[in-house]
Amino acid sequence: MRHGITTLTCLSLLLAACGGTPPAGPAAGDAAAPAATTPASVAAAVAEVLTAGSVEFPVIPPIMVPGIVGSGPAQKRLEASMQALIDPIAGITVRPANCTTDGALVNESGFTNIDAQGNLQRISEQGVFEIGADGSGHVVSDGEVVEVAADGSGSIVNDAGVFEVRADGSGTYVGEFGNIELDGKGGGTWIGEFGSIENRGDGSGRWVGEEGSIEINADGSGTWIGGPHGIVENRGDGTGTVGAVEKEVAMAPLPPLPPAGRFPLLDTFKPSGAPCGFVITLNDKVLFDFDKADIRADAGQVLDTLATALGTVQAGTLEVRGHTDAKGSDAYNQDLSERRARAVVAALQQRGAAMEATAQGYGESQPVAPNEVDGKDNPGGRQLNRRVEIFVRT
């Protein structure tokens, strides 16, 4: 094009590019049509040239992974299912004991059916639990199926959907939020409420959804079909075209698509230490009046039964442990717990049992239930905390 081209010629070319009919040129000797060169007509023609800002590509949504709860609920159900193994007398329960690596008793409900290697098997109303000492496990409980390997890979099937997670962060999800697949390297797909999203992990991707069809390439080029401009092509070199009848526009290269994330590894199961014996728990009302350390006169039958049972156990050591709630001072509760523990040891030894037993008081330091809830007194929890435990190490 020659630099001397007239405004009228520029306007004619613009209109022709838009599919319009250029105005007829003036006849020889006629004056140029004044309407073709008015400022308003020139401005209207220039408006047909779209700017880069007018054709910004929609942002491809990131692939969002629904929250994975992991083995937590199954772990809780397992612990809740650890009911008393025997309940010979109201107010007395017996549970397996677990110990830390240094031999200390773990202050929580233990697991049943734990073998010498620390593997657990349990069948109860709460479900079927098979837990390995390495934290792996298979659980069928409360409508949920959990399979977890020691490396955090595994699967979960529950009301939220089906999760498959691999140790490298790749995996799949099928559920109420759609279908998601991640390769663990930044790539993935999501078919759901936003449409179909593909992230190739190299900065490129594709989205077919409410904004139309958007394709982004790793070199900054891309296409957008179905938006308000019809067809938009970005060449990635600072130029592009708009419309079915292509209009050349300046267009910045498209930014790369951020890589997709990875599936979080599943929580493994956490057995509470190694099996080391069992714990007999006596509610304080069975043996003592409130705030007293003298054994009640009517507790004789309980102690007789307990002494007979202990006589049949091949125990390594036996420790009687006193506990209180949080009412009163720490010093007072510590003293009360020690006196109660010594009273139980003396009563059992009078019956020919627990001759090598030791007594230990823990005061209020090891509660099994909250003494307060939301800042208010919790009588039921305090009742559970007032107890005497007999730890029989086997």
C-alpha positions as CSV (number, residue, x, y, z in Angstrom):
1,M,0.0,0.0,0.0
2,R,1.4,3.4,-0.9
3,H,1.8,5.9,1.9
4,G,-0.3,8.4,-0.1
5,I,-3.5,6.4,0.2
6,T,-6.5,8.5,0.9
7,T,-8.7,8.4,3.9
8,L,-11.5,7.3,1.6
9,T,-9.5,4.3,0.4
10,C,-8.7,3.3,4.0
11,L,-12.3,3.5,4.9
12,S,-13.3,1.5,1.8
13,L,-10.9,-1.3,2.7
14,L,-12.1,-1.4,6.3
15,L,-15.7,-1.7,5.2
16,A,-14.8,-4.4,2.7
17,A,-13.0,-6.4,5.4
18,C,-16.2,-6.3,7.4
19,G,-18.2,-7.6,4.5
20,G,-19.7,-4.2,3.7
21,T,-19.9,-2.5,0.3
22,P,-17.5,0.3,-0.2
23,P,-19.0,3.5,-1.4
24,A,-18.9,4.1,-5.1
25,G,-16.0,6.3,-6.2
26,P,-17.0,9.8,-7.5
27,A,-17.5,10.2,-11.3
28,A,-14.9,12.1,-13.2
29,G,-15.2,15.8,-12.5
30,D,-17.6,15.2,-9.6
31,A,-16.8,16.3,-6.0
32,A,-16.0,13.6,-3.5
33,A,-19.0,12.5,-1.5
34,P,-18.7,14.5,1.8
35,A,-20.5,11.9,3.9
36,A,-17.7,9.3,3.4
37,T,-15.1,11.5,5.1
38,T,-17.0,12.9,8.0
39,P,-15.3,12.5,11.4
40,A,-18.3,10.4,12.6
41,S,-17.9,7.9,9.7
42,V,-14.2,7.6,10.2
43,A,-14.6,7.0,13.9
44,A,-17.2,4.3,13.2
45,A,-14.9,2.6,10.8
46,V,-12.0,2.7,13.2
47,A,-14.2,1.1,15.9
48,E,-14.4,-2.0,13.7
49,V,-10.7,-2.6,14.4
50,L,-10.8,-4.4,17.7
51,T,-8.1,-4.0,20.3
52,A,-6.3,-6.8,22.2
53,G,-8.2,-6.0,25.3
54,S,-11.5,-6.7,23.5
55,V,-10.5,-10.3,22.9
56,E,-9.0,-11.4,26.1
57,F,-9.3,-15.2,26.3
58,P,-11.3,-16.5,29.3
59,V,-9.2,-18.1,32.0
60,I,-9.4,-21.8,32.0
61,P,-10.5,-22.9,35.5
62,P,-8.0,-24.9,37.6
63,I,-8.8,-28.5,38.3
64,M,-10.1,-28.6,41.8
65,V,-9.9,-31.8,43.8
66,P,-12.7,-32.5,46.4
67,G,-11.5,-32.8,49.9
68,I,-10.4,-36.4,50.8
69,V,-11.1,-37.3,54.4
70,G,-8.7,-40.2,54.4
71,S,-8.8,-42.9,57.0
72,G,-9.8,-40.6,59.8
73,P,-13.5,-41.6,60.1
74,A,-12.7,-45.3,59.8
75,Q,-10.0,-44.8,62.5
76,K,-12.6,-43.1,64.8
77,R,-15.1,-45.9,64.2
78,L,-12.4,-48.5,65.0
79,E,-11.6,-46.8,68.3
80,A,-15.3,-46.4,69.1
81,S,-15.8,-50.1,68.6
82,M,-13.3,-51.0,71.3
83,Q,-15.9,-52.0,73.8
84,A,-15.2,-53.8,77.0
85,L,-13.9,-57.3,76.4
86,I,-15.6,-58.5,79.5
87,D,-18.0,-56.8,82.0
88,P,-18.4,-59.2,84.9
89,I,-19.7,-56.4,87.2
90,A,-21.4,-53.1,86.4
91,G,-18.8,-50.4,86.6
92,I,-15.8,-52.6,85.6
93,T,-14.5,-52.8,82.1
94,V,-11.5,-54.5,80.6
95,R,-9.7,-53.5,77.4
96,P,-6.4,-54.5,75.8
97,A,-3.5,-52.3,76.7
98,N,-1.0,-50.7,74.2
99,C,2.4,-49.3,75.1
100,T,4.8,-46.9,73.6
101,T,8.2,-48.1,72.4
102,D,9.7,-47.3,75.9
103,G,7.0,-49.5,77.6
104,A,4.7,-46.7,78.9
105,L,1.0,-47.4,78.9
106,V,-0.9,-45.4,76.2
107,N,-3.7,-43.5,77.8
108,E,-6.5,-44.4,75.3
109,S,-8.7,-47.3,74.3
110,G,-6.5,-50.1,72.9
111,F,-7.1,-52.5,70.0
112,T,-8.2,-56.1,70.1
113,N,-6.8,-59.1,68.3
114,I,-3.3,-57.6,67.8
115,D,-0.7,-60.3,67.0
116,A,2.9,-60.3,67.9
117,Q,3.8,-58.2,64.9
118,G,1.3,-55.5,65.7
119,N,-1.3,-56.4,63.1
120,L,-4.9,-55.9,64.1
121,Q,-8.1,-57.8,63.1
122,R,-11.5,-56.9,64.4
123,I,-15.1,-57.7,63.5
124,S,-17.8,-55.8,65.2
125,E,-21.1,-54.1,64.7
126,Q,-19.1,-51.1,63.6
127,G,-17.5,-53.0,60.7
128,V,-14.6,-55.1,59.7
129,F,-11.1,-53.8,60.4
130,E,-7.8,-55.2,59.2
131,I,-5.0,-52.9,60.1
132,G,-1.3,-53.5,59.6
133,A,1.5,-52.5,62.0
134,D,2.8,-50.2,59.2
135,G,-0.4,-48.2,59.1
136,S,-1.8,-49.9,56.1
137,G,-5.3,-51.3,56.3
138,H,-8.6,-52.4,54.8
139,V,-11.8,-51.3,56.5
140,V,-15.5,-51.8,55.6
141,S,-17.5,-49.7,58.0
142,D,-20.6,-47.5,58.0
143,G,-21.1,-47.6,54.2
144,E,-17.5,-46.8,53.5
145,V,-14.7,-48.9,52.2
146,V,-11.1,-47.7,52.8
147,E,-8.0,-49.3,51.5
148,V,-4.7,-47.7,52.5
149,A,-1.2,-48.7,51.8
150,A,1.8,-47.8,54.0
151,D,2.9,-45.3,51.4
152,G,-0.4,-43.3,51.5
153,S,-1.8,-44.7,48.3
154,G,-5.1,-46.4,48.2
155,S,-8.8,-46.0,47.6
156,I,-11.9,-44.7,49.4
157,V,-15.5,-45.4,48.4
158,N,-18.1,-43.4,50.3
159,D,-21.1,-41.1,49.8
160,A,-18.8,-38.4,48.3
161,G,-17.6,-40.7,45.5
162,V,-14.8,-43.0,44.6
163,F,-11.2,-41.9,45.1
164,E,-8.1,-43.8,43.7
165,V,-4.8,-42.3,44.9
166,R,-1.3,-43.4,43.9
167,A,1.9,-42.7,45.8
168,D,3.1,-40.2,43.2
169,G,0.0,-38.0,43.6
170,S,-1.8,-39.3,40.5
171,G,-5.2,-40.7,40.8
172,T,-8.9,-40.5,39.9
173,Y,-12.1,-39.3,41.4
174,V,-15.7,-40.1,40.3
175,G,-18.5,-38.5,42.3
176,E,-20.9,-35.7,42.7
177,F,-18.3,-33.2,41.5
178,G,-17.7,-35.0,38.3
179,N,-14.8,-37.0,36.9
180,I,-11.3,-36.0,37.7
181,E,-8.0,-37.6,36.7
182,L,-4.5,-36.3,37.6
183,D,-1.2,-37.7,36.4
184,G,0.8,-36.4,39.3
185,K,3.0,-34.4,36.9
186,G,0.9,-31.3,36.3
187,G,-1.5,-32.8,33.8
188,G,-5.1,-33.8,34.3
189,T,-8.7,-33.7,33.2
190,W,-12.0,-32.6,34.9
191,I,-15.4,-33.2,33.5
192,G,-18.0,-31.6,35.7
193,E,-20.1,-28.5,36.3
194,F,-17.7,-26.2,34.4
195,G,-17.7,-28.5,31.3
196,S,-14.6,-30.4,30.1
197,I,-11.2,-29.2,31.2
198,E,-7.9,-30.6,30.0
199,N,-4.5,-29.5,31.4
200,R,-1.6,-31.1,29.6
201,G,0.9,-30.1,32.3
202,D,3.2,-28.2,29.8
203,G,1.4,-24.9,29.8
204,S,-1.2,-26.0,27.3
205,G,-4.8,-27.0,27.8
206,R,-8.4,-27.0,26.6
207,W,-11.7,-26.0,28.0
208,V,-15.1,-26.6,26.5
209,G,-17.8,-24.9,28.6
210,E,-20.0,-21.9,29.0
211,E,-17.5,-19.6,27.4
212,G,-17.2,-21.8,24.3
213,S,-14.2,-23.8,23.3
214,I,-10.8,-22.4,24.4
215,E,-7.5,-24.0,23.3
216,I,-4.1,-22.7,24.8
217,N,-0.9,-23.9,23.4
218,A,2.5,-24.0,25.1
219,D,4.0,-21.5,22.7
220,G,1.4,-18.8,23.7
221,S,-0.9,-19.3,20.7
222,G,-4.5,-20.5,20.9
223,T,-8.0,-20.3,19.6
224,W,-11.4,-19.4,21.1
225,I,-14.6,-20.5,19.4
226,G,-18.1,-19.7,20.5
227,G,-17.5,-16.5,22.4
228,P,-19.0,-13.0,21.5
229,H,-16.4,-12.6,18.7
230,G,-17.2,-15.9,17.0
231,I,-13.7,-17.1,16.3
232,V,-10.5,-15.7,17.8
233,E,-7.1,-16.9,16.9
234,N,-3.9,-15.9,18.8
235,R,-0.7,-16.7,16.9
236,G,1.5,-16.3,20.0
237,D,3.7,-13.8,18.2
238,G,1.8,-10.6,19.2
239,T,-0.8,-10.9,16.4
240,G,-4.1,-12.6,15.9
241,T,-7.4,-12.5,14.1
242,V,-11.0,-12.0,15.2
243,G,-14.2,-13.0,13.5
244,A,-15.3,-15.5,10.8
245,V,-14.1,-12.9,8.4
246,E,-10.7,-12.5,9.9
247,K,-9.7,-9.1,11.2
248,E,-6.0,-8.6,12.1
249,V,-5.4,-7.3,15.6
250,A,-2.6,-6.9,18.0
251,M,-2.8,-9.6,20.6
252,A,-0.4,-10.5,23.4
253,P,0.7,-14.1,23.6
254,L,-1.4,-16.2,25.9
255,P,0.1,-17.0,29.4
256,P,0.8,-20.6,30.0
257,L,-1.8,-22.7,31.9
258,P,-0.5,-23.4,35.4
259,P,0.1,-27.1,36.0
260,A,-2.6,-29.1,37.8
261,G,-2.0,-30.2,41.4
262,R,-1.8,-33.7,42.8
263,F,-4.1,-35.8,44.9
264,P,-3.1,-35.7,48.6
265,L,-1.9,-39.0,50.0
266,L,-4.3,-40.8,52.3
267,D,-3.8,-40.8,56.0
268,T,-2.6,-44.1,57.2
269,F,-4.0,-45.8,60.2
270,K,-2.3,-45.2,63.5
271,P,-2.4,-48.1,66.0
272,S,-1.7,-46.8,69.5
273,G,1.5,-48.6,70.1
274,A,2.3,-52.2,70.6
275,P,0.1,-54.7,72.6
276,C,1.5,-55.1,76.1
277,G,-1.3,-56.5,78.3
278,F,-4.7,-55.2,79.4
279,V,-6.3,-52.5,81.6
280,I,-9.1,-53.1,84.1
281,T,-11.0,-49.8,84.8
282,L,-13.1,-49.4,87.9
283,N,-15.6,-46.6,88.1
284,D,-14.9,-44.7,91.3
285,K,-18.5,-45.3,92.5
286,V,-17.8,-49.0,92.7
287,L,-15.2,-48.6,95.4
288,F,-15.4,-45.1,96.9
289,D,-17.8,-42.5,98.2
290,F,-17.4,-39.1,96.7
291,D,-14.1,-37.4,97.5
292,K,-13.0,-40.4,99.8
293,A,-10.2,-42.8,99.6
294,D,-11.6,-45.5,102.0
295,I,-13.1,-48.5,100.1
296,R,-16.8,-48.8,100.6
297,A,-18.0,-51.7,102.8
298,D,-20.3,-53.0,100.0
299,A,-17.3,-53.3,97.5
300,G,-16.3,-56.6,98.9
301,Q,-17.9,-58.7,96.1
302,V,-16.3,-56.6,93.5
303,L,-12.8,-57.0,95.0
304,D,-13.4,-60.8,95.6
305,T,-14.2,-61.3,91.9
306,L,-11.4,-59.1,90.8
307,A,-8.8,-60.9,93.0
308,T,-9.9,-64.3,91.7
309,A,-9.6,-63.1,88.1
310,L,-6.1,-61.7,88.7
311,G,-5.0,-64.9,90.2
312,T,-5.5,-66.7,86.9
313,V,-3.4,-64.2,84.9
314,Q,0.3,-64.7,84.2
315,A,1.4,-61.1,84.6
316,G,4.8,-59.6,84.3
317,T,3.9,-56.6,86.5
318,L,0.8,-55.1,87.9
319,E,0.3,-51.4,88.5
320,V,-2.8,-49.8,90.2
321,R,-3.3,-46.3,88.8
322,G,-5.5,-43.7,90.5
323,H,-7.1,-40.8,88.5
324,T,-9.4,-37.9,89.4
325,D,-11.4,-35.2,87.6
326,A,-10.3,-31.6,87.5
327,K,-12.3,-30.3,90.5
328,G,-10.0,-29.0,93.2
329,S,-6.3,-28.2,93.1
330,D,-3.7,-30.2,91.3
331,A,-2.0,-31.1,94.6
332,Y,-5.2,-32.2,96.3
333,N,-6.2,-34.4,93.3
334,Q,-2.7,-35.9,93.1
335,D,-2.8,-36.9,96.8
336,L,-6.4,-38.3,96.5
337,S,-5.4,-40.4,93.4
338,E,-2.4,-41.8,95.3
339,R,-4.4,-42.7,98.4
340,R,-7.1,-44.5,96.3
341,A,-4.5,-46.5,94.4
342,R,-2.8,-47.6,97.6
343,A,-6.2,-48.6,99.1
344,V,-7.0,-50.8,96.1
345,V,-3.6,-52.5,96.3
346,A,-4.0,-53.2,100.0
347,A,-7.5,-54.6,99.5
348,L,-6.4,-57.0,96.7
349,Q,-3.4,-58.1,98.7
350,Q,-5.7,-58.9,101.7
351,R,-7.4,-61.3,99.3
352,G,-4.1,-63.0,98.2
353,A,-3.8,-61.2,94.9
354,A,-1.6,-58.6,93.4
355,M,1.2,-59.3,95.9
356,E,3.8,-57.5,93.7
357,A,1.5,-54.7,92.6
358,T,2.6,-51.1,92.8
359,A,0.4,-48.0,93.4
360,Q,0.7,-44.8,91.4
361,G,-1.4,-41.7,91.4
362,Y,-1.9,-39.5,88.3
363,G,-4.3,-36.9,89.7
364,E,-6.2,-35.1,86.9
365,S,-3.3,-35.4,84.4
366,Q,-4.8,-38.2,82.3
367,P,-8.5,-37.5,81.5
368,V,-10.4,-39.8,79.2
369,A,-13.2,-37.3,78.7
370,P,-13.5,-33.5,78.9
371,N,-14.1,-32.1,82.3
372,E,-15.8,-29.1,80.6
373,V,-17.6,-28.5,77.3
374,D,-17.7,-25.0,75.9
375,G,-16.6,-23.6,79.2
376,K,-19.4,-25.4,81.2
377,D,-19.1,-28.2,83.7
378,N,-19.4,-31.7,82.2
379,P,-20.5,-34.0,85.0
380,G,-20.6,-37.1,82.7
381,G,-17.0,-36.5,81.6
382,R,-15.8,-35.9,85.1
383,Q,-17.4,-39.1,86.2
384,L,-15.4,-41.0,83.6
385,N,-12.2,-39.4,84.7
386,R,-12.7,-40.5,88.4
387,R,-11.5,-44.0,88.1
388,V,-8.9,-46.6,89.2
389,E,-7.1,-48.6,86.5
390,I,-5.3,-51.8,87.0
391,F,-2.6,-52.2,84.3
392,V,-1.6,-55.8,83.9
393,R,1.5,-56.1,81.8
394,T,1.7,-59.5,80.2
